[in-house]
Amino acid sequence: MSTATPLDDSMLVENKYFPGDIAWVLVSTGLVWLMIPGVGFFYSGMARSKNALSLILLCVLCGAVVTVQWFIIGYSLTFSTNGNGFIGNVDHAFFRNLKGNPSFASQRIPDILYAVYQGMFASVTPALAIGAAAERARVVPLLIFVFVWTTLVYDVIASWSWSEKGWYAQLGGLDFAGGTPVHITSGAAALAYCIKLGKRHGHGTDEFKPHNVANVILGTTMLWFGWFGFNGGSANAANIRAIMALTSSNLAASVGGITWMLIDYRLERKLSALGFCSGAVAGLVCVTPGSGYINVPSAIAFGIVGGTSCNFAVKLKHLLDFDDALDVFAVHGVGGICGNILTGIFAQKEVAALGGQVIQGGWLDGHWVQILYQLADSCAGLAYSFCVTYMILFIMDKIPGLHLRVDIEAEEQGIDDTELGELAYYHVDRLAGLLNSNYLNNSTNTSATMTNINSGKLPIQQGTNQYILS
């Protein structure tokens, strides 16, 4: 059996970096970006058809807005090496001083690559949060909110957890890929947004059912696929730890999806595609903070707890009487908290050592106090995100021209038409309009008309459009 050729300096990129690690983080950057439209399709399918296009577009626009914000100031505020325990500084504003030096997170990749990779995390987080405001939020104020919120909330909390001097990092907290900076933060922001906006018109009397479960499945598969880069890429290297994180994530998603689906089966004796998709995302959310710290069998617990807790957390909006349109807080807020706590239990030294990190481990390694560290971070992130988000929204709503919510007429007509002037299903609406027009024009000869138009099938009303009852 031949032995591997030793790696010498001539085989490294610029005699510094490992090409395999650079390639893996580059691929992971693309995978995480794919999650942004994945969130859009997931949310679009869960909403009503008249708001489908706006949700996809808003998620993609979040990526664009945050990319600009990250370049101008976001990365510097989050990851400046000369910052303090709360926030960074402006040393790297406009990506200054990022000239290919080794990243503080890993000496094996350059800092410019790490900056771009982390920018994808910053981009997907507000895309998750805006789902709570679906079907009633104005587009332009929402995009301004995303820029301000990323600066004042996401950058601050991510700095706590991931920068060299962040207070949570110094405390010894464990958050591999964003349990608090991404999921708890977006969940708390979603809760504040939906409370500030108020309920959708007709909430409690009308049915708000998903209009396209196929889109939900498409969005779930895009998210699941992208999550391999989200969690696996957070190892910042193509190593065994990345493989462990990726494998744990896949197992937790599978178990979470099955768990949620079985819980729903007990109620209606049917296997729900929507339930499986929601559970899979809940499993991925729950395993995110611990994915690079746990052995693979532990992922089963993350999937079961994530699927179960998030399923029952959906009932919170009925108990507490708020309108979280797409259950963002239940899945991301509650799922992130559960994941943080479970990380405090199942994190192990031997897994972190695969990536060269030294930790004391969690309860399994006899370090039970880690659970308290995880709880402290969860509570701090939840409280800070909710309070600051609500303050931002409250101030914006008082500024002329930046009121947050559309009027009732626009809400009834749909955000796609009133805010964008475009429809996701223009061809369907146009066909329905033509059929309805023919039906009304020939109403004097009803029987003949119904036979000619649609073989005697009757039109029904859904929202502002009529469709044909098959």
Disulfide bonds with the S-S distance in Angstrom:
none
